[in-house]
Amino acid sequence: MNRRQFLALAAALPLPALAQPSATRPIRFVPQANLTSLDPIWTTATVTRNHGYMVYDTLFGMDAGFRPQPQMAEGATTEEEGRRVTITLRPGLRFHDGEAVLAKDAVASIRRWMKRSPFGQKTESLTEELVAADDRRLVFRLKRPFPLLLAGLGNPSSPVCFIMPERIAATDPFQQIREAIGSGPYRFKADEFVSGSRVVYEKFEGYVPAPGGTPSLIAGPKQVHIPRVEWHIITDSATAAAALQSGEMDWVEEPTPELQQLLRRNRAIAVERLDERAVWNLLRFNHLHPPFDDPAMRRALLPAIQQRDFSMAIVGPDPANWIEDVGIFTPGTPLANAAGLEPLLGPRSLDRARALLKEAGYTNQLVRIIGPADIQTPAALTQVTADVLRRLGMNLDLVLADWGTVVQRRASREPLDKGGWSIFCTGFQGFDTANPAGHFPLRGNGAGAWPGWPSSPKLEELRDAWFEAPDAAAERSIAEEMQRVAMTELPFIPLGGYYANTALRRELRGRISGFPMFWNLQRG
């Protein structure tokens, strides 16, 4: 860390905190990216989802075994052969502005979530009516039984069904909210928020943790032991690592592989897996505009894709840290399979890819890749993709920006001559892509799909069939067929998987595996 970096970092730190008792001293955390959107329904950005869990709570929480547990809900009852589900809120819940949490707030929040979440969209299609019966009870009247309803309300995949005040939840789901008021364990300090520099949260004294269970992923009681959490945006990895070693920072979400080796030599620092499930990576095409509106053009890239190259660019050469021969579902989960993966297996050939591009009619059309320079995983994936396309002789325009700008820009449906894009790359946490329910990139619902907007009636038909599957064997059979279809129509190219490591001071105890969660953390 040079003198200028040190002075900049020191200026961002609140010096009085250094004199506080160790047990209550703020946690200073370096997130993987800048927080550019406060709306966890509008965007699928992981950093905004993590922000959401600080501020908001959910009716149900998913545990590590993917079982929904009551969170804000006291419980749920099912009547009329599964077509009527009543959810009762726990008494005494309050928002950060002091207002009581009412069933009408939950109804408005669920309605907004249903417009943007893949799981929510399925829920909406099966919902005949959703009403607040009184202040504490909300009622779903379903067209037919939907056993996965509570799992959807507790699903941790973005967008999460966070409960907001009705007046905020009434915002158009395709417009961003500007006010972050929830009923979660921490309050967002809007007066201390500086995008690109610092995000601050303070313990919400009115928060009442779920009364029972064991903390597991996002389920169980959320006990707040440390009253203040500060996210410091430090885009230079070496600077972040130096601050962690010196004690200026307590936790760096995802240090680079070479810095992990350095940090492991410091006895005061633990380097451990952020989540036991692998991160799943993909290359996403824009299906609206040439050249990748043509499936033959998309398939032409497959012989040039070597998944290990992408994973090693993120976590280094040690094969214990990455996985190849990965399909459309998270590796190591029940639905992961090898059906239809032949185009990604075996020897790779740039010459074969060039020939297929020519057959598909490629004549030097512009290909624009958008990607970040400030966040490790998509930055590495973007650079490897650009290198592959250059070697294929494609007319490449590589546009790099900060991750927040990329997230905003990928929402544009404009053609390339009006600032649009052809490809972007990113990764998803393992629970996001373990099955079709919350798997954003696997949707084929055209204009309603995640950026890229593929249209695939067959994928949508199979997804509906998966929700109706009578048992695990049927679910797996449908998942295999979905993969065959996906590898033919190619809404995206799977780029393998890797295990993300995080680094934190050993004095922090009680970290929950999955993603950065700050409840239950203690010092000492």
VENTA-V668029 format. One record per residue. N is the residue number from 1. RES is the residue in three letters. PSI is psi as a letter, one per 40 degrees, with the letter a starting at -180 (none if undefined). OMEGA is omega in whole degrees, -180 to 180 (NA if undefined). D_LAST is the distance of its C-alpha to the last C-alpha in Angstrom with 2 decimals. Layout:
N&RES&PSI&OMEGA&D_LAST  N&RES&PSI&OMEGA&D_LAST
//
This chain:
1&MET&h&-179&27.68  2&ASN&i&-172&30.81  3&ARG&d&-179&31.20  4&ARG&d&179&32.27  5&GLN&d&-179&29.32  6&PHE&d&-179&26.89  7&LEU&d&179&28.67  8&ALA&d&179&28.75  9&LEU&d&-179&25.04  10&ALA&d&-180&24.36  11&ALA&d&-178&26.84  12&ALA&e&-175&25.05  13&LEU&h&177&21.70  14&PRO&h&-172&21.47  15&LEU&d&-179&21.03  16&PRO&d&-178&20.19  17&ALA&d&-177&16.77  18&LEU&d&-179&15.81  19&ALA&e&-179&16.16  20&GLN&i&174&14.03  21&PRO&i&-176&11.05  22&SER&d&-173&7.80  23&ALA&d&-176&6.82  24&THR&e&179&10.36  25&ARG&i&-179&11.23  26&PRO&i&170&13.32  27&ILE&h&177&12.67  28&ARG&h&-168&15.45  29&PHE&h&176&17.09  30&VAL&h&-180&20.31  31&PRO&i&-178&22.44  32&GLN&e&-177&25.23  33&ALA&i&176&27.90  34&ASN&i&176&28.90  35&LEU&h&-177&29.17  36&THR&e&176&32.93  37&SER&h&179&33.66  38&LEU&e&-171&32.02  39&ASP&h&-177&34.10  40&PRO&e&173&32.62  41&ILE&d&-177&36.06  42&TRP&d&-176&38.10  43&THR&i&174&36.23  44&THR&e&-178&34.66  45&ALA&h&-177&32.42  46&THR&d&-177&29.03  47&VAL&d&178&27.21  48&THR&d&174&29.09  49&ARG&d&179&28.27  50&ASN&d&174&24.52  51&HIS&d&-179&25.18  52&GLY&d&-180&27.11  53&TYR&d&174&24.32  54&MET&d&-167&22.31  55&VAL&d&-172&25.36  56&TYR&i&172&27.43  57&ASP&i&-176&27.40  58&THR&i&179&29.86  59&LEU&d&177&32.16  60&PHE&i&178&30.90  61&GLY&h&-180&27.95  62&MET&h&176&28.42  63&ASP&i&-175&26.26  64&ALA&e&176&25.82  65&GLY&e&179&29.16  66&PHE&f&176&30.90  67&ARG&h&180&31.58  68&PRO&h&179&31.63  69&GLN&i&179&29.79  70&PRO&h&179&30.44  71&GLN&c&170&28.16  72&MET&d&-179&30.09  73&ALA&i&171&32.95  74&GLU&d&179&33.56  75&GLY&a&-180&35.70  76&ALA&i&176&38.89  77&THR&i&-179&42.40  78&THR&h&-180&45.10  79&GLU&i&176&48.81  80&GLU&f&177&52.16  81&GLU&f&176&51.53  82&GLY&e&-176&48.35  83&ARG&e&177&49.88  84&ARG&h&-180&48.26  85&VAL&h&179&44.48  86&THR&h&179&43.07  87&ILE&h&-179&39.42  88&THR&h&178&38.22  89&LEU&i&171&35.35  90&ARG&i&179&32.82  91&PRO&i&172&33.87  92&GLY&e&180&32.22  93&LEU&h&180&30.93  94&ARG&i&173&31.07  95&PHE&i&-178&30.99  96&HIS&e&178&29.16  97&ASP&e&177&32.51  98&GLY&e&-179&32.77  99&GLU&i&177&35.44  100&ALA&i&173&35.42  101&VAL&h&-177&34.94  102&LEU&i&-180&38.35  103&ALA&d&-180&39.96  104&LYS&d&176&41.99  105&ASP&d&179&38.84  106&ALA&d&180&37.88  107&VAL&d&180&41.48  108&ALA&d&180&41.65  109&SER&d&179&38.33  110&ILE&d&180&39.49  111&ARG&d&179&42.85  112&ARG&d&178&41.38  113&TRP&d&-177&39.07  114&MET&d&-180&42.10  115&LYS&d&-172&43.91  116&ARG&d&-176&41.35  117&SER&h&174&39.47  118&PRO&d&177&41.34  119&PHE&d&179&40.11  120&GLY&d&179&41.05  121&GLN&d&176&44.47  122&LYS&d&178&45.18  123&THR&d&-179&44.10  124&GLU&d&-178&46.41  125&SER&d&-179&49.31  126&LEU&e&-177&49.09  127&THR&h&176&48.58  128&GLU&d&-179&51.74  129&GLU&i&174&50.13  130&LEU&h&-175&46.72  131&VAL&i&171&46.86  132&ALA&h&-179&44.97  133&ALA&d&175&46.68  134&ASP&a&-175&45.12  135&ASP&d&-175&41.96  136&ARG&e&-175&39.70  137&ARG&h&171&41.66  138&LEU&i&-172&42.46  139&VAL&h&169&45.03  140&PHE&h&167&45.75  141&ARG&h&-172&49.38  142&LEU&i&177&49.53  143&LYS&d&176&52.61  144&ARG&i&-180&51.62  145&PRO&i&180&48.66  146&PHE&g&-175&45.53  147&PRO&d&-178&43.02  148&LEU&e&-177&40.45  149&LEU&d&-177&40.33  150&LEU&d&176&36.95  151&ALA&d&178&35.51  152&GLY&d&-180&36.76  153&LEU&d&179&35.26  154&GLY&e&-176&31.83  155&ASN&h&-179&32.29  156&PRO&e&-179&29.41  157&SER&i&179&31.94  158&SER&i&-10&33.02  159&PRO&h&180&34.49  160&VAL&i&180&32.33  161&CYS&g&178&34.01  162&PHE&i&-180&31.85  163&ILE&h&-179&33.25  164&MET&i&173&34.37  165&PRO&i&-176&36.65  166&GLU&d&-176&40.26  167&ARG&d&178&41.41  168&ILE&d&-180&39.00  169&ALA&e&178&39.47  170&ALA&e&179&43.20  171&THR&h&174&42.85  172&ASP&h&-177&44.88  173&PRO&e&178&42.56  174&PHE&e&172&44.00  175&GLN&i&-177&43.07  176&GLN&h&171&39.58  177&ILE&i&-178&38.00  178&ARG&e&-175&36.90  179&GLU&h&-177&34.78  180&ALA&g&178&31.36  181&ILE&h&178&31.15  182&GLY&a&176&29.68  183&SER&e&-175&28.12  184&GLY&a&-172&24.82  185&PRO&d&-179&21.23  186&TYR&i&173&21.37  187&ARG&h&175&24.27  188&PHE&h&-179&25.66  189&LYS&g&-178&26.24  190&ALA&d&-178&29.74  191&ASP&e&179&30.24  192&GLU&e&-177&27.51  193&PHE&h&175&28.45  194&VAL&h&-178&30.05  195&SER&h&-177&31.04  196&GLY&e&-178&30.45  197&SER&d&-171&27.82  198&ARG&i&172&25.19  199&VAL&h&-175&24.36  200&VAL&h&176&22.31  201&TYR&i&176&21.14  202&GLU&i&179&20.16  203&LYS&h&175&19.16  204&PHE&h&-175&22.43  205&GLU&d&-180&22.53  206&GLY&e&-178&25.48  207&TYR&h&177&23.86  208&VAL&h&-178&24.23  209&PRO&i&173&22.46  210&ALA&i&-169&24.78  211&PRO&e&-176&25.24  212&GLY&i&178&24.94  213&GLY&i&-180&24.08  214&THR&h&178&21.13  215&PRO&h&-178&19.39  216&SER&h&-172&21.42  217&LEU&b&-179&22.40  218&ILE&e&179&23.46  219&ALA&i&177&24.27  220&GLY&i&-178&22.62  221&PRO&h&178&20.68  222&LYS&g&-178&18.81  223&GLN&h&-179&16.11  224&VAL&h&-179&14.92  225&HIS&d&-177&11.59  226&ILE&h&-166&11.64  227&PRO&e&-177&15.16  228&ARG&h&177&16.27  229&VAL&h&178&16.54  230&GLU&h&172&18.76  231&TRP&h&178&20.67  232&HIS&h&-178&22.19  233&ILE&h&179&25.33  234&ILE&h&-172&25.58  235&THR&d&179&28.45  236&ASP&h&-174&28.56  237&SER&d&-179&26.34  238&ALA&d&178&26.28  239&THR&d&179&25.21  240&ALA&d&180&22.32  241&ALA&d&179&21.22  242&ALA&d&179&21.63  243&ALA&d&177&19.51  244&LEU&d&-180&16.65  245&GLN&d&-178&17.12  246&SER&e&-177&17.31  247&GLY&e&177&14.15  248&GLU&d&174&16.56  249&MET&i&-180&15.69  250&ASP&d&-170&12.55  251&TRP&h&173&14.68  252&VAL&h&-170&18.34  253&GLU&d&-175&20.02  254&GLU&g&179&22.67  255&PRO&i&-180&23.18  256&THR&i&-177&26.59  257&PRO&d&-178&27.28  258&GLU&d&178&28.01  259&LEU&d&175&24.80  260&GLN&d&178&22.82  261&GLN&d&178&24.42  262&LEU&d&-176&23.37  263&LEU&d&180&19.71  264&ARG&d&-179&19.60  265&ARG&e&180&20.46  266&ASN&h&-175&17.28  267&ARG&e&-179&14.75  268&ALA&e&-174&11.88  269&ILE&h&174&13.24  270&ALA&h&173&13.88  271&VAL&h&-174&17.36  272&GLU&i&-179&18.14  273&ARG&h&177&20.75  274&LEU&d&-179&20.41  275&ASP&i&180&22.83  276&GLU&e&176&24.65  277&ARG&i&-179&27.87  278&ALA&i&169&29.73  279&VAL&h&-178&30.47  280&TRP&h&-173&34.22  281&ASN&i&179&36.27  282&LEU&i&170&39.71  283&LEU&h&-175&42.53  284&ARG&h&178&43.93  285&PHE&i&167&47.59  286&ASN&h&-176&49.33  287&HIS&e&-176&51.99  288&LEU&d&-170&53.92  289&HIS&i&176&55.41  290&PRO&i&2&56.99  291&PRO&e&-170&56.47  292&PHE&e&167&53.89  293&ASP&e&179&55.61  294&ASP&h&-178&57.62  295&PRO&d&178&55.94  296&ALA&d&178&57.96  297&MET&d&178&56.41  298&ARG&d&-178&52.91  299&ARG&d&-178&53.74  300&ALA&d&-179&55.21  301&LEU&e&-171&51.77  302&LEU&d&-179&50.61  303&PRO&e&-178&52.20  304&ALA&e&-174&50.33  305&ILE&h&174&46.84  306&GLN&h&-172&44.76  307&GLN&d&-177&41.43  308&ARG&d&179&39.69  309&ASP&d&-179&40.54  310&PHE&d&-179&38.58  311&SER&d&-180&35.49  312&MET&d&177&35.49  313&ALA&d&-179&35.76  314&ILE&d&-170&32.35  315&VAL&e&177&30.35  316&GLY&a&-169&32.61  317&PRO&e&-177&34.97  318&ASP&h&-176&32.83  319&PRO&e&176&34.39  320&ALA&e&-175&31.27  321&ASN&e&-178&29.87  322&TRP&i&-177&32.90  323&ILE&h&175&35.65  324&GLU&a&-175&39.32  325&ASP&f&-176&42.32  326&VAL&h&178&40.37  327&GLY&a&-171&42.34  328&ILE&e&178&41.81  329&PHE&i&-178&38.98  330&THR&h&178&35.44  331&PRO&i&179&35.76  332&GLY&e&178&34.65  333&THR&i&-170&35.18  334&PRO&d&-176&38.19  335&LEU&e&178&40.54  336&ALA&h&-177&40.15  337&ASN&i&-176&43.57  338&ALA&e&-177&46.04  339&ALA&h&175&48.99  340&GLY&e&-176&50.75  341&LEU&e&-177&48.52  342&GLU&d&180&51.43  343&PRO&e&180&51.72  344&LEU&e&-176&48.19  345&LEU&i&177&48.68  346&GLY&a&-177&50.74  347&PRO&i&178&51.87  348&ARG&i&-176&51.22  349&SER&h&174&54.17  350&LEU&d&180&54.39  351&ASP&d&178&58.17  352&ARG&d&179&58.08  353&ALA&d&178&55.91  354&ARG&d&-180&58.33  355&ALA&d&180&61.25  356&LEU&d&175&59.68  357&LEU&d&179&58.98  358&LYS&d&178&62.63  359&GLU&d&-179&63.80  360&ALA&e&177&61.71  361&GLY&f&178&63.50  362&TYR&h&-179&60.99  363&THR&f&175&62.95  364&ASN&f&175&60.40  365&GLN&i&-180&58.99  366&LEU&h&173&55.99  367&VAL&h&-179&52.53  368&ARG&h&174&49.70  369&ILE&h&174&46.10  370&ILE&h&-178&43.44  371&GLY&i&-177&39.91  372&PRO&i&172&36.92  373&ALA&e&-170&35.94  374&ASP&e&-180&32.38  375&ILE&h&-162&30.73  376&GLN&d&-171&30.50  377&THR&d&-179&31.95  378&PRO&d&178&35.01  379&ALA&d&180&35.70  380&ALA&d&179&36.04  381&LEU&d&-180&38.05  382&THR&d&-178&40.29  383&GLN&d&179&41.09  384&VAL&d&177&42.01  385&THR&d&180&44.16  386&ALA&d&179&45.91  387&ASP&d&179&46.66  388&VAL&d&-178&48.16  389&LEU&d&176&50.33  390&ARG&d&-179&51.54  391&ARG&d&175&52.59  392&LEU&e&178&54.44  393&GLY&f&-179&56.39  394&MET&i&-179&55.28  395&ASN&g&-167&55.73  396&LEU&h&170&52.09  397&ASP&h&-179&50.56  398&LEU&h&-178&46.84  399&VAL&h&-179&45.17  400&LEU&i&179&41.59  401&ALA&a&173&39.56  402&ASP&i&-174&36.03  403&TRP&d&179&34.71  404&GLY&d&178&35.22  405&THR&d&178&38.85  406&VAL&d&180&39.33  407&VAL&d&178&38.10  408&GLN&d&-174&40.58  409&ARG&d&-177&43.38  410&ARG&e&177&43.21  411&ALA&e&-179&44.21  412&SER&h&178&47.57  413&ARG&e&-178&50.53  414&GLU&i&174&52.87  415&PRO&i&-175&54.85  416&LEU&d&-178&54.06  417&ASP&e&176&56.67  418&LYS&f&174&54.88  419&GLY&e&-180&51.40  420&GLY&a&-173&50.47  421&TRP&i&179&48.73  422&SER&d&-173&49.44  423&ILE&i&160&46.15  424&PHE&i&-178&42.41  425&CYS&i&177&39.62  426&THR&i&178&36.17  427&GLY&i&178&33.72  428&PHE&i&174&32.48  429&GLN&i&-170&29.48  430&GLY&d&-178&30.58  431&PHE&e&180&30.73  432&ASP&d&-171&32.98  433&THR&f&-178&35.79  434&ALA&d&179&35.62  435&ASN&i&-175&38.72  436&PRO&e&-172&41.43  437&ALA&d&-178&40.07  438&GLY&e&-174&37.68  439&HIS&g&-177&38.91  440&PHE&d&-173&39.96  441&PRO&e&-176&41.85  442&LEU&e&177&43.85  443&ARG&i&177&45.59  444&GLY&f&-174&49.25  445&ASN&f&170&50.07  446&GLY&b&-175&51.43  447&ALA&d&179&50.92  448&GLY&e&-176&48.17  449&ALA&i&175&46.16  450&TRP&i&-178&43.16  451&PRO&h&-169&44.28  452&GLY&d&168&46.86  453&TRP&f&177&48.74  454&PRO&i&176&50.28  455&SER&h&-179&52.91  456&SER&g&178&53.13  457&PRO&d&-179&54.82  458&LYS&d&177&54.37  459&LEU&d&179&50.56  460&GLU&d&178&50.50  461&GLU&d&180&52.82  462&LEU&d&178&50.67  463&ARG&d&178&47.52  464&ASP&d&179&49.34  465&ALA&d&179&50.42  466&TRP&d&179&46.86  467&PHE&d&-178&45.88  468&GLU&e&-175&48.85  469&ALA&h&-176&48.22  470&PRO&d&-177&48.71  471&ASP&i&-176&46.33  472&ALA&d&180&43.96  473&ALA&d&178&46.93  474&ALA&d&177&48.64  475&GLU&d&-179&45.53  476&ARG&d&179&45.29  477&SER&d&178&49.02  478&ILE&d&179&48.81  479&ALA&d&178&45.81  480&GLU&d&179&47.90  481&GLU&d&176&50.79  482&MET&d&-180&48.59  483&GLN&d&177&47.50  484&ARG&d&180&51.15  485&VAL&d&-178&52.08  486&ALA&d&-179&49.15  487&MET&e&174&50.00  488&THR&d&-179&53.57  489&GLU&d&172&53.08  490&LEU&g&172&49.92  491&PRO&d&178&48.02  492&PHE&i&171&45.45  493&ILE&h&175&44.90  494&PRO&h&-174&41.80  495&LEU&f&179&40.17  496&GLY&a&-179&37.99  497&GLY&i&178&34.29  498&TYR&i&178&31.10  499&TYR&h&-178&27.49  500&ALA&h&175&25.10  501&ASN&i&176&21.98  502&THR&i&-178&19.00  503&ALA&h&-179&16.55  504&LEU&i&178&12.98  505&ARG&h&-176&10.20  506&ARG&e&-180&8.37  507&GLU&e&175&4.86  508&LEU&h&-178&6.53  509&ARG&i&174&7.16  510&GLY&e&180&10.42  511&ARG&h&178&12.82  512&ILE&h&-179&16.37  513&SER&i&176&19.04  514&GLY&c&177&21.98  515&PHE&i&-177&21.41  516&PRO&h&175&18.84  517&MET&i&-170&17.69  518&PHE&e&172&15.10  519&TRP&i&-178&15.24  520&ASN&e&176&12.81  521&LEU&h&176&10.05  522&GLN&i&173&6.68  523&ARG&i&172&3.77  524&GLY&none&NA&0.00
//
